Amino acid sequence: VVEMATTSGTARAPKQAQAETRQLQSQQRDISSYRRMDSALQKNAKALATSQERVRKLGEELRTTSRPTAKLRNEYNRARKDVEQFTRKGQDQRKELGKVRRRLSEAGLDVRNLSGEEKRLADRMAAANDSIKRQKRHLEQLGKADISGKFSNMTGELGRFGRRTAL
């Protein structure tokens, strides 16, 4: 019974380590996703600032021109639509970034130190993978021992059977 409990515990250990590895991989993906989203948000913020400046300049030109052309009005309207579009996009990006930030925070990861967190995750991943390898070797050794034990029992039984039939 003790041997069976040890064997089943040993069989569960790789599954637990694999589950930890999947969790660590998910956290690494979240860090990568956070970085991409943060970069995209920064690019959008720059584009928004550029568009807002364009709207300001075109608006000033419209106010100072005595007879604004249709082309100038169209440019101004297009620039305003760009500002609205970049504003909406930024809001959506901040919302998504917030979701990823919460997931990282819930996992105990600090978004202010992503490089350090990535290194820590990589170290934990290497340790989990080493553990899986050790556990698999141990299971293989247990399997071989079990097979050789059954073989010894089988040859002993065959010997006894042969002696009994010879009598």
Backbone bond lengths (Angstrom), bond angles and torsions (degrees), N, CA, C in turn:
res aa  C-N    CA-C-N  psi(-1)  N-CA   C-N-CA  omega(-1)  CA-C   N-CA-C  phi
1 V - - - 1.455 - - 1.532 109.51 -
2 V 1.347 117.49 -41.55 1.464 120.94 179.17 1.517 109.80 -63.32
3 E 1.362 116.51 -42.73 1.461 120.00 179.89 1.529 110.62 -62.14
4 M 1.342 116.44 -39.01 1.453 120.53 -179.27 1.533 110.67 -67.63
5 A 1.334 117.97 -40.67 1.453 121.64 178.27 1.521 110.47 -64.26
6 T 1.340 116.08 -40.40 1.465 120.09 177.98 1.517 110.42 -64.97
7 T 1.308 116.75 -42.23 1.464 120.82 179.95 1.517 111.07 -64.95
8 S 1.335 118.20 -44.77 1.466 119.49 -179.44 1.521 110.60 -68.68
9 G 1.335 117.25 -36.61 1.466 120.08 175.49 1.511 111.11 -64.02
10 T 1.319 115.79 -40.18 1.461 120.60 178.15 1.522 110.34 -66.97
11 A 1.315 117.46 -34.35 1.463 120.70 178.92 1.534 111.35 -71.44
12 R 1.336 117.47 -31.69 1.461 121.10 179.59 1.530 112.09 -74.66
13 A 1.307 116.84 -31.72 1.469 121.25 -175.12 1.527 112.82 -56.70
14 P 1.353 120.09 -45.22 1.474 118.17 178.57 1.529 112.26 -63.00
15 K 1.319 117.28 -35.93 1.468 120.02 178.74 1.518 110.51 -64.45
16 Q 1.326 116.98 -40.04 1.464 120.73 177.99 1.528 110.27 -65.64
17 A 1.324 116.35 -42.22 1.465 120.09 179.30 1.527 110.66 -66.22
18 Q 1.320 117.01 -37.25 1.467 120.37 177.65 1.529 110.70 -66.93
19 A 1.327 117.15 -37.66 1.464 120.68 177.30 1.533 109.66 -64.74
20 E 1.324 116.56 -40.21 1.468 120.15 177.31 1.531 110.06 -64.26
21 T 1.331 116.51 -40.38 1.463 120.68 178.64 1.526 110.35 -61.68
22 R 1.331 117.61 -43.59 1.472 120.70 178.07 1.528 110.86 -62.04
23 Q 1.329 116.63 -40.27 1.459 120.87 178.66 1.532 110.31 -64.24
24 L 1.310 117.15 -42.70 1.467 120.99 179.40 1.531 110.89 -65.37
25 Q 1.332 116.54 -39.49 1.469 120.22 177.45 1.527 110.32 -63.20
26 S 1.310 116.89 -39.63 1.460 121.21 178.04 1.530 110.54 -62.83
27 Q 1.318 116.18 -41.71 1.466 119.90 178.50 1.531 110.77 -65.49
28 Q 1.335 116.70 -38.52 1.466 119.83 177.50 1.525 110.53 -64.35
29 R 1.332 116.82 -39.92 1.474 119.96 177.04 1.530 110.57 -63.79
30 D 1.339 116.32 -38.94 1.465 119.75 178.27 1.531 111.01 -63.78
31 I 1.313 117.36 -38.77 1.465 119.84 177.91 1.523 110.01 -64.21
32 S 1.325 116.91 -45.67 1.472 120.38 178.17 1.521 110.74 -61.38
33 S 1.303 116.37 -43.02 1.458 121.88 179.04 1.525 110.26 -62.64
34 Y 1.310 116.79 -43.28 1.465 121.17 179.43 1.532 110.05 -59.79
35 R 1.325 115.90 -45.66 1.470 119.80 -179.91 1.531 111.18 -61.27
36 R 1.340 116.19 -45.76 1.477 119.79 179.76 1.523 110.68 -61.56
37 M 1.329 116.04 -45.49 1.467 120.53 -178.57 1.533 111.04 -64.60
38 D 1.311 116.59 -41.76 1.462 120.59 179.99 1.529 110.12 -63.25
39 S 1.320 116.35 -41.81 1.469 120.66 177.96 1.531 110.62 -63.86
40 A 1.324 116.84 -44.62 1.469 121.01 179.19 1.529 110.39 -63.07
41 L 1.313 117.35 -39.12 1.462 121.16 178.78 1.531 110.53 -64.08
42 Q 1.314 116.44 -40.61 1.467 120.00 178.17 1.533 111.26 -65.02
43 K 1.324 116.76 -41.65 1.476 120.38 177.77 1.529 110.30 -63.27
44 N 1.325 115.64 -42.31 1.461 120.07 178.70 1.528 110.85 -63.19
45 A 1.328 116.70 -40.20 1.469 120.70 179.54 1.534 110.64 -62.47
46 K 1.321 116.38 -38.80 1.472 119.60 177.66 1.527 110.80 -66.94
47 A 1.330 115.52 -43.21 1.468 119.42 178.63 1.530 110.21 -63.89
48 L 1.318 117.24 -38.76 1.460 121.22 177.79 1.527 110.65 -63.03
49 A 1.321 116.24 -45.56 1.468 119.94 179.50 1.527 110.90 -61.59
50 T 1.327 116.89 -40.38 1.464 121.14 178.17 1.527 110.17 -63.96
51 S 1.330 115.88 -43.64 1.473 120.23 179.66 1.518 111.34 -65.61
52 Q 1.308 116.68 -40.35 1.463 119.82 178.54 1.535 110.77 -63.71
53 E 1.301 116.39 -39.84 1.461 119.85 177.76 1.529 110.47 -64.78
54 R 1.324 115.85 -39.38 1.476 120.18 177.82 1.533 110.49 -63.03
55 V 1.333 117.28 -43.74 1.468 121.51 177.75 1.528 109.56 -60.80
56 R 1.331 116.60 -43.28 1.465 120.32 -179.43 1.534 110.53 -60.87
57 K 1.331 116.42 -46.42 1.475 120.14 -179.16 1.531 111.75 -65.46
58 L 1.340 115.82 -45.32 1.471 118.97 179.34 1.531 110.70 -65.19
59 G 1.322 117.38 -38.11 1.469 120.85 177.34 1.521 111.36 -63.26
60 E 1.308 115.51 -41.28 1.468 119.85 177.23 1.519 110.66 -63.83
61 E 1.328 115.14 -41.62 1.468 119.59 178.57 1.530 110.75 -63.59
62 L 1.331 116.66 -40.06 1.463 120.27 178.18 1.536 111.20 -63.29
63 R 1.314 116.87 -40.40 1.462 120.84 -179.17 1.535 112.55 -69.86
64 T 1.313 116.11 -33.30 1.474 118.68 -176.01 1.517 113.51 -90.38
65 T 1.327 116.98 -12.31 1.462 120.36 179.41 1.528 108.89 -88.66
66 S 1.307 114.93 130.44 1.464 118.53 -179.60 1.524 111.99 -70.94
67 R 1.313 117.17 -36.63 1.475 120.18 178.97 1.541 108.57 -130.35
68 P 1.363 117.15 84.13 1.468 120.18 -179.36 1.533 111.16 -64.53
69 T 1.308 115.99 140.32 1.467 121.36 179.66 1.522 109.94 -81.79
70 A 1.317 114.68 162.58 1.466 120.73 176.65 1.534 109.32 -63.96
71 K 1.320 116.01 -35.44 1.463 120.59 179.24 1.529 110.13 -61.57
72 L 1.334 117.78 -44.78 1.458 121.88 179.77 1.531 110.57 -64.08
73 R 1.318 117.35 -42.50 1.468 120.74 178.00 1.537 110.54 -62.69
74 N 1.332 116.36 -42.99 1.469 120.61 178.82 1.528 111.49 -62.34
75 E 1.327 116.71 -42.94 1.471 120.51 178.19 1.527 110.41 -61.43
76 Y 1.347 115.18 -43.99 1.461 120.31 179.43 1.533 110.20 -61.48
77 N 1.320 117.78 -45.60 1.474 121.75 179.77 1.533 111.36 -64.23
78 R 1.330 116.42 -40.95 1.462 120.72 177.90 1.532 110.50 -63.60
79 A 1.337 115.97 -42.23 1.471 120.37 179.04 1.537 110.45 -63.59
80 R 1.317 117.56 -39.32 1.465 120.64 177.81 1.527 111.07 -64.50
81 K 1.337 116.84 -40.03 1.471 120.38 177.51 1.526 110.13 -63.57
82 D 1.339 116.51 -38.90 1.465 120.04 176.99 1.531 110.73 -60.81
83 V 1.322 116.35 -42.87 1.467 120.52 178.63 1.524 109.64 -61.18
84 E 1.316 117.70 -44.50 1.465 121.18 179.04 1.527 110.89 -61.93
85 Q 1.320 115.30 -42.66 1.468 120.26 -179.07 1.537 110.62 -64.51
86 F 1.333 117.41 -47.16 1.464 120.29 179.31 1.525 111.11 -65.43
87 T 1.316 117.43 -33.18 1.465 120.92 178.53 1.531 109.92 -66.14
88 R 1.334 117.41 -48.51 1.470 121.60 178.09 1.530 110.86 -60.57
89 K 1.306 115.35 -45.04 1.462 120.06 -179.55 1.532 110.18 -60.90
90 G 1.316 117.39 -42.77 1.466 121.22 178.36 1.521 111.99 -62.77
91 Q 1.334 116.38 -40.38 1.466 120.17 178.30 1.527 110.53 -62.48
92 D 1.328 115.89 -44.76 1.473 120.21 178.61 1.532 110.66 -63.08
93 Q 1.321 116.04 -43.02 1.462 119.82 -179.51 1.531 111.11 -63.83
94 R 1.335 117.47 -41.92 1.470 120.37 178.67 1.526 111.00 -63.22
95 K 1.334 116.35 -38.06 1.466 120.47 179.26 1.535 110.21 -63.55
96 E 1.330 116.56 -47.31 1.471 120.77 179.50 1.530 110.99 -65.07
97 L 1.319 115.83 -41.37 1.460 120.31 178.88 1.529 109.92 -62.00
98 G 1.315 116.75 -38.61 1.464 121.02 177.38 1.516 112.04 -62.06
99 K 1.328 117.42 -39.51 1.474 121.09 178.33 1.524 110.64 -62.43
100 V 1.329 115.80 -46.20 1.467 119.69 -179.60 1.527 109.76 -66.65
101 R 1.324 117.40 -40.09 1.475 121.26 178.26 1.526 109.78 -59.61
102 R 1.337 117.53 -42.15 1.479 120.76 178.75 1.532 110.81 -63.59
103 R 1.351 116.44 -44.08 1.467 119.12 179.08 1.528 110.45 -60.27
104 L 1.321 116.24 -43.35 1.465 119.87 179.43 1.526 110.61 -64.52
105 S 1.314 116.10 -42.18 1.461 120.73 179.89 1.533 110.38 -64.46
106 E 1.326 116.95 -42.74 1.471 121.14 178.67 1.524 111.34 -63.33
107 A 1.337 115.98 -28.67 1.466 120.41 178.42 1.535 111.13 -84.08
108 G 1.342 115.86 -0.12 1.458 119.76 178.58 1.519 113.73 84.12
109 L 1.336 117.35 20.00 1.461 121.46 -178.26 1.525 110.01 -102.64
110 D 1.322 115.87 139.26 1.461 122.62 -177.86 1.532 109.35 -96.24
111 V 1.338 117.30 115.31 1.468 120.60 -177.64 1.524 111.90 -70.09
112 R 1.324 117.53 -14.93 1.469 119.82 178.10 1.521 111.55 -79.97
113 N 1.340 117.31 -10.49 1.460 121.76 -179.53 1.530 109.29 -135.29
114 L 1.318 116.58 58.90 1.466 120.20 -175.48 1.529 112.42 -64.69
115 S 1.316 117.58 -36.54 1.470 119.35 179.64 1.526 110.60 -62.66
116 G 1.325 116.45 -44.78 1.462 120.22 178.06 1.516 111.92 -64.17
117 E 1.335 115.76 -39.74 1.467 119.77 179.04 1.525 111.13 -66.31
118 E 1.325 117.22 -38.60 1.467 120.04 177.87 1.527 110.70 -62.91
119 K 1.327 116.57 -41.52 1.465 120.02 178.59 1.522 110.33 -64.29
120 R 1.323 115.55 -43.39 1.465 119.67 179.23 1.535 110.73 -61.53
121 L 1.348 116.78 -42.67 1.470 120.58 178.20 1.527 110.95 -64.28
122 A 1.338 116.61 -40.98 1.468 120.24 179.39 1.528 110.22 -62.69
123 D 1.325 117.18 -40.34 1.472 120.51 177.98 1.524 110.80 -64.84
124 R 1.337 116.49 -43.53 1.472 120.23 178.41 1.525 110.82 -64.78
125 M 1.345 116.67 -37.73 1.462 121.15 178.86 1.541 109.98 -63.95
126 A 1.327 116.63 -44.48 1.468 120.53 179.08 1.528 109.92 -61.86
127 A 1.328 117.68 -42.28 1.465 121.18 179.04 1.530 110.69 -64.41
128 A 1.314 117.33 -42.08 1.473 120.71 179.50 1.533 110.22 -64.99
129 N 1.326 117.06 -42.31 1.472 120.26 178.82 1.525 111.05 -64.64
130 D 1.338 117.29 -40.36 1.471 120.24 176.57 1.520 110.32 -62.36
131 S 1.323 116.39 -40.91 1.458 120.78 178.80 1.530 110.93 -62.28
132 I 1.318 116.37 -42.55 1.468 120.57 178.70 1.528 110.03 -60.98
133 K 1.321 116.72 -44.87 1.477 120.71 179.70 1.523 111.09 -61.37
134 R 1.353 116.94 -45.14 1.467 120.56 179.38 1.527 110.51 -62.42
135 Q 1.331 116.12 -42.65 1.460 120.05 -178.25 1.531 111.05 -66.21
136 K 1.323 116.86 -38.65 1.466 119.38 178.53 1.528 110.50 -65.29
137 R 1.340 116.52 -41.22 1.480 119.21 177.81 1.527 109.62 -62.37
138 H 1.324 116.36 -41.71 1.458 120.50 179.84 1.532 110.74 -62.87
139 L 1.335 116.48 -43.69 1.470 119.58 178.39 1.518 111.42 -63.15
140 E 1.343 116.40 -39.75 1.467 119.48 177.65 1.524 110.47 -62.24
141 Q 1.331 116.72 -41.47 1.468 120.29 178.78 1.525 110.68 -64.85
142 L 1.343 116.88 -41.09 1.458 120.17 177.41 1.521 110.89 -63.05
143 G 1.319 115.97 -40.78 1.462 120.19 179.41 1.516 111.54 -63.40
144 K 1.322 116.42 -42.38 1.469 120.10 178.59 1.514 110.53 -65.88
145 A 1.327 117.05 -41.38 1.458 120.61 179.15 1.520 110.13 -63.82
146 D 1.312 117.07 -40.33 1.460 121.55 -179.59 1.518 110.10 -65.38
147 I 1.338 115.66 -44.04 1.476 119.86 179.73 1.516 110.27 -63.79
148 S 1.343 117.21 -45.11 1.466 118.76 -178.70 1.523 110.26 -67.13
149 G 1.339 117.90 -33.18 1.456 120.54 175.95 1.511 111.22 -64.55
150 K 1.318 117.23 -42.75 1.466 120.96 178.48 1.523 110.06 -65.30
151 F 1.323 116.78 -37.76 1.468 120.72 179.72 1.529 110.16 -64.76
152 S 1.355 116.64 -42.24 1.468 120.33 178.18 1.518 110.10 -62.24
153 N 1.328 116.29 -44.68 1.464 119.69 178.75 1.522 110.55 -62.16
154 M 1.329 116.29 -40.96 1.457 120.54 -177.78 1.532 109.76 -65.61
155 T 1.319 118.71 -43.87 1.465 119.66 -179.32 1.520 110.49 -67.04
156 G 1.329 116.94 -35.04 1.465 119.79 176.47 1.521 110.93 -64.56
157 E 1.326 115.78 -44.21 1.469 120.60 178.62 1.527 110.39 -62.67
158 L 1.325 117.01 -41.88 1.467 120.10 178.32 1.524 110.76 -62.18
159 G 1.308 115.94 -40.66 1.472 119.64 178.35 1.512 111.08 -62.20
160 R 1.327 116.31 -46.57 1.473 119.88 179.13 1.527 110.35 -63.25
161 F 1.323 117.10 -40.88 1.454 121.42 179.31 1.535 109.76 -61.91
162 G 1.321 114.80 -43.54 1.472 119.09 179.55 1.507 111.30 -63.30
163 R 1.330 118.30 -42.20 1.472 121.38 179.83 1.529 110.35 -65.03
164 R 1.338 116.18 -39.34 1.471 119.39 -178.60 1.518 110.00 -68.41
165 T 1.323 118.42 -38.10 1.457 119.55 -178.03 1.520 110.73 -75.75
166 A 1.305 117.14 -23.98 1.463 120.09 179.73 1.524 110.54 -74.39
167 L 1.282 118.09 -23.54 1.466 121.01 -179.71 1.451 109.71 -76.24
